[in-house]
Each structure stands twice: as C-alpha cells, then as structure tokens.
C-alpha cells in the first residue's frame, strides 16, 4: 500500500506519513475544521502544528 501511495504523490511537494494518530482511535491529534495546519515529516519524526 505504501508504494502505491508514494507512486501517486511522487510529483507533489507535500509531506506524506503513515500511521499518524489522527482520527477515531484512542490516541489522536485533532485536526480542527477551518484552521490551517502544518505537517512536517522528517527522518527524525513527524510534527503537526496549527498555523495562526
């Protein structure tokens, strides 16, 4: 599945990550509607911030 996703987004310049805790699960990060977010994906980890 990961290879298929990477193949589909290879021409774009936005971060991609898997198994990030967002959604209907026990531990999750809220993505607020109407609020911009910044997702940073690096070899060291993933960071999600609200953009104000």
LUMDO-166898 format. One record per residue (C-alpha): residue in three letters; z, y, x. Coordinates in steps of 0.001 Angstrom, whole numbers, padded with zeros to 6 digits, always signed. Each point is the difference from the previous one (the first is absolute). Layout:
BEGIN
ALAZYX;...
END
This chain:
BEGIN
UNK+000000+000000+000000;UNK+000852+002446+002801;UNK-003416-000423+001597;UNK-001734+000746-003312;UNK+001983+003205-000492;UNK-000604+001151+003565;UNK-003725-000705-000368;UNK-000159+002141-003165;UNK+001853+002995+001509;UNK-001287-000061+003581;UNK-002141+003128-000470;UNK+002887+002102-001334;UNK+002668+001838+001946;UNK+003163-000638-001968;UNK+002921-002285+000769;UNK+000160-003534-001327;UNK+003092-002185-000051;UNK+001070-003195-001711;UNK+003331-001163-001397;UNK+001285+003559-000262;UNK+002903+000116-002484;UNK-001510+002043-002834;UNK-000045-001192-003562;UNK+001956-002335-002213;UNK+002170-001792+002504;UNK+003611+000080+001066;UNK-000396+002362+002982;UNK-002636+002654-000536;UNK-000976+003551+000792;UNK-000816+002315-002876;UNK-003447+001575-000151;UNK+000502+002963-002310;UNK-002826+000987-002335;UNK-001371+003474+000698;UNK+001485+000094+003510;UNK-002077-000353+003152;UNK+001129-002622+002497;UNK-000790-000646+003643;UNK-000197-003602+001189;UNK+000074-000507+003767;UNK-000853-003447+001330;UNK+000484-000646+003712;UNK+000624-002992+002208;UNK+003679+000959-000078;UNK+000351-000004-003769;UNK-000767+001760-003253;UNK+001328+003316-001288;UNK-000354+001512-003482;UNK+000842+003657-000628;UNK-000408+002429-002878;UNK-002244+002957+000860;UNK+001383+003300-001234;
END
